[in-house]
Amino acid sequence: MKYPCEFIGELVGTFLLVLFGCGSVAVTVLFSAHVGLMQVAVIWGLGVTIAIYATRHLSCAHLNPAVSFAMVLGRRMSFARLPVYLLAQFAGAFLAAGLLYLLMGDSIAQYESMNGILRGTPDSIKTAMMFGEYYPNPGAGAVAVVSTLTAFLTEAVGTFVLVFMIFSLTEGCNLGRPDDALAPLFIGLTVSVIIAILAPLTQAGLNPARDLSPRLFAALAGWGAAAFPDEGLGFLTVYVLGPLVGGALAAGVFTRIIEPLMRKKGSETDDCSC
């Protein structure tokens, strides 16, 4: 493999992110371990932060195909490295789903038995949501009404904000950014805020690898068609295309509008070093 360090970094980082994040959803569904959306959102954010700190010396710690795609479009990463990043991210997410099922499988079966849930039926999305995501969020109640278009826009907007903040927090000309050592913490906080707002609509995936790999694992582990949110390809539109579009737009807006303004401002004040 041409980029072994990048592959290991992205695989391990995405593995940690999905294990912590999906794990927080699993223990909430099965054991009511967390009360309220904010607790799960904070754990997701901390998981992102920890994963970045653990692996950014090996890779760029994208841990998300939408981020990697945006970095290529923003000319922060070469296209040649993209396949390695994507393969590692999807593999890491799949392995994390497998370990989570290994740890929680018996408890999931007991939960289904106690609640009269037959795995593979539409009702089993109550447990499948621990792996893949659904719109509207199965835990949001009858109030949430979310069309495929609304779900697509939700994922695109959420990922736009995330990627825009990643660019902002790592751009040398942004004098308002925190120290590089703190950037992962603020990226994690951004994830927490986005999840806290958007999760009632789509569970706030924001990451094609985080959604697709665990969803495919769930399909193989007995949930079958119930692992997918609709009879068509809505899950691909919402949870894969949505984040990719949002990330691409963020890369374009930042590199074509915001970054030139930052450089111009820096040259005027002679304070910008990139």
C-alpha positions, 0 to 999 in steps of 0.5 A: 500500500502506498500510504500505510500510515494514512490507512492505519490512522484513518482506520483506527480513528474512524473505528474509535469514532464509530465505536464511541458514538454508536456505543452511546446510542446503543446503551441509551436504547438498551439500558436508558444509560443516557437521558436526553439528546444532549448527553449522546451529542456530547459523547459523539463530540468527545469521541470525535475529539479523542479519535482525532487526537489519537491518530492525527500524527498518522493521517490528517484525521479526516475520519469522514469521506465527506471531509476527505472529499472536501479536502481534495476539492479544497486542494488540501489533499491530493486526489491520489490519497483519497481512495486510501482514506475512503477504504480505511474509513469504511473499513474502520466503521464496519469493524467498529459495528462488528465489535459493538455487536459482539459486546451488545448482541446478547443484550440486543436479543434480550431487548427485542424479546422483552419488547416483542420485536422480531428482527428484520421487521419494520418495528426492528428499526428500534434496535437497528438505529444503533447502527445505521440512521433513520429519518425521522429519528425513531426516538423523536416521536410522532411530532417529527415529519421528515421527507427525503428532501428535508432529510437530504438538506438536513445532512447537507447543512449539518455537514456544511457547517462541520466542514466549514468549521474544520477549514476555519479551525485549521486555516493558518490565516484565521487569526481567530482560531484556537491553538492547533493543539485545541482544534480537535476539541473545537471540532468535537464541540461542533459535532456535538452542537450539530447533533443536538440540533439536527438529530431529531430529524435524521440522527445527524449522520454527517459521515457516509462511512459512519452510516453506511458501514454499520448499516450494512453490518446490521443488514448482515446481522439479521435486520435485513431490509429493516436496516434501510430507511425506505424501500428506495435508495433514500438512505444513499441520497440522505446519508451519503450524497447529502454529506458529500454535497454539504462538504463540497459546498463548504470547501468551495465557499471557504476556499473561494470566498472566506480564505481569500478574504482572510489572506487579504486581511492578513496582508493589510495588517501584516499579521497573517502567516500561512 
